[in-house]
């Protein structure tokens, strides 16, 4: 069973990997449409935000059609997958360990308790007076339960802090955000801003052992006031000793949460004090970014995750030697798309391998911190990470979204 929320980019890639492996798959999503039309006869609707009821629904389904694994494709399904796996006595992370990947305050609490480097932090309720006197600016204001940098804002002083709180409260007052956050929608996290470069670790946990699949550089600075991610490039160009510190910090973060099985995606910052975990997720890298990764003789990241889930042989976890990168196209402004120009010119840039446009003419673009959807992805591959990064930037310079 694949838990694929409607908003996920990942359905086609995971279904393609499942078909390649010859797996009998049922897709479990949060609404009936539109994925039900894409995968007729292989569909189940689950209440993602009612974990107990959702796990019971999976158990009833498994009574009729036995399941070998329950795999969450994106963040909204990870806790439900853990509960369902536990109910069915299938392998996977415990429900308790996954909570810290969906509640940012639980992540900070686990890191502190296990001696993993972490900034000062506190949880505040919107109904209470903001703790201005206790803050050491700059700080970062975060929702506890959203993903993808939604609602995450840097505040440098009291005025920007109060503005960030008000803006986040409005966002969490929307139906979609409130449903995703559930009981966490009435509070927010404040933590110290961590300066430094940001990297991402992609890994696979097997019996608590972390196998590093890739380390990504994020060459664009992420200093706020919002935190829109753009370019990921692997292999990392950091010195080997820093790469090892990042990987070891990701491993210690997983241990602190109690994660021991399945995919791990960790975001970390690196500065003169060392590596600092920013976020840890019990899933693969988001969006379509996994398409940058190939293993062995062309095996995808999705295939690795599914093989691991069903205990199928994994001959190698070594990524191909060539450099690869992706640009998540920046959200250029707020407005409805009238035209998308320059795609042919961008595709002709040397080393550019593919361009995937998710947005369409007529769609509404909404920037961060309220927005959540990137309009598209540019992929490049080559012998040198710097050349791959340059190709991504050159391709993006040729694309124009007319709003």
Secondary structure, DSSP 8 states (H G I E B T S, - for coil): -EE--TT-S-HHHHHHHHHHHT----EEESSSTTHHHHTTTSEEE--TT-HHHHHHHHHHHHHHS--S--EE-SGGGHHHHHHHHHHHT-SS--HHHHHHHH-HHHHHHHHHHTT-----EEEEETTS---GGG--SSEEEEESS--TTTT-EEESSHHHHHHHHHHHHHHHTSHHHHHHHGGGGGEEEEEE---SEEEEEEEEEETTEEEEEEEEEE-S---SSS----EEEES--S-HHHHHHHHHHHHHHHHHHT--SEEEEEEEEEETTEEEEEEEESS--STTGGGG-EETTTEEHHHHHHHHHTT-------B-SSEEEEEE-----SEE--EEE-HHHHHTSTTEEEEEE---TT-EE--TTT----SEEEEEEES-HHHHHHHHHHHHHT-EEE-
